[in-house]
Amino acid sequence: MRRNDGKSRRDSGSTNFSRFGSSDRGRFDSSPREMHKATCADCGKECEVPFIPKEGRPVYCKECYAKHRPQRF
């Protein structure tokens, strides 16, 4: 597509970002994620998750999450 100044939209000199965000799945910084302690709702093991657990919502450790995760096709 051409703009009024004769340049195509791709040649505008702007940084080229992919349509769906950066390659690191939307994280804009490279710092490590803050992890929060939680207790697995299935096995009771203490684990760490990259989000703040909310009361009333189950949190699973890596092993138990694999059991509850929907099957991929």
Secondary structure, DSSP 8 states (H G I E B T S, - for coil): -B-TTS-BGGGS------TT--TTTT--S-S----EEEE-TTT--EEEESS---TTS----HHHHHHHS----
